[in-house]
Amino acid sequence: DLSLLDRKIFVSNRDAVVWTKRLIEEEGIFAGVSSGAVAAISHRVGSDLESGNVVTVFPDGGWKYLSSGVYTRTVEELEADGTLERASFW
């Protein structure tokens, strides 16, 4: 069986940043926040599957996010100063 996702799945800025950090810290993948969002959704979808595989394509690298503080500050710091609330990562 082959399944195709044909829906929009929303992810918060917070979850996107959390997963961006996980990709670099746990997997060594220097991905951007859009890729973090994709990873968050892939994990969510995969958790709902009884069997099968989830194939994920990461759409961006981390270079354009270097000045955002995503890689150097904690999620709590980014939330505290409003960065996550007002950020427009995509």
C-alpha positions in Angstrom: 0.0 0.0 0.0 1.2 3.5 -0.8 -0.3 6.4 1.0 -0.1 10.0 0.0 -0.7 12.9 2.3 -3.0 15.3 0.6 -3.8 17.7 3.4 -2.4 20.7 5.2 -1.0 20.0 8.7 -0.2 23.0 10.8 2.8 23.2 13.2 3.5 26.0 15.7 6.7 28.0 15.5 7.7 26.5 18.8 7.4 22.9 17.6 9.3 23.8 14.4 12.1 25.3 16.4 12.2 22.4 18.8 12.5 19.9 16.0 15.1 22.1 14.2 17.2 21.9 17.4 16.6 18.1 17.6 17.8 17.6 14.0 21.1 19.4 14.6 21.7 18.0 18.2 20.6 14.4 17.7 21.2 13.8 14.0 23.8 16.3 13.0 21.6 17.8 10.3 22.0 21.5 9.9 18.4 22.2 8.8 16.3 25.3 8.7 13.1 25.9 10.6 11.0 24.8 7.7 12.7 21.4 7.9 12.1 21.4 11.6 8.4 21.8 10.9 8.5 19.0 8.4 10.3 16.8 11.0 7.6 17.6 13.6 4.8 16.6 11.2 6.6 13.5 10.1 7.0 12.4 13.6 3.3 13.1 14.3 2.2 11.2 11.2 4.6 8.3 11.9 3.3 8.0 15.5 -0.2 7.4 14.1 0.8 4.6 11.7 0.5 1.0 12.7 3.1 0.0 10.1 4.9 1.5 7.2 7.4 4.2 6.5 7.4 8.0 6.5 9.6 9.6 3.9 10.6 13.1 4.7 12.3 15.7 2.4 13.9 18.6 4.2 13.3 21.8 2.2 16.0 24.1 3.6 19.3 24.4 5.3 20.1 26.4 8.4 22.2 29.2 6.8 19.5 31.8 6.5 18.4 31.3 10.1 21.8 32.0 11.7 20.9 35.5 12.9 17.5 34.3 14.3 19.0 32.8 17.5 17.5 29.4 16.8 20.8 27.7 17.1 22.3 29.7 20.0 19.4 30.3 22.3 17.0 28.0 24.2 13.3 27.7 23.1 12.4 29.3 26.5 14.6 32.3 25.7 13.0 32.7 22.3 9.6 32.5 23.8 10.4 34.9 26.6 11.5 37.7 24.3 8.6 37.1 21.8 10.8 35.9 19.0 8.7 32.8 18.4 5.4 34.7 18.6 6.4 37.3 16.0 8.7 35.2 13.8 7.9 34.6 10.2 10.0 31.6 9.4 8.0 30.7 6.3 
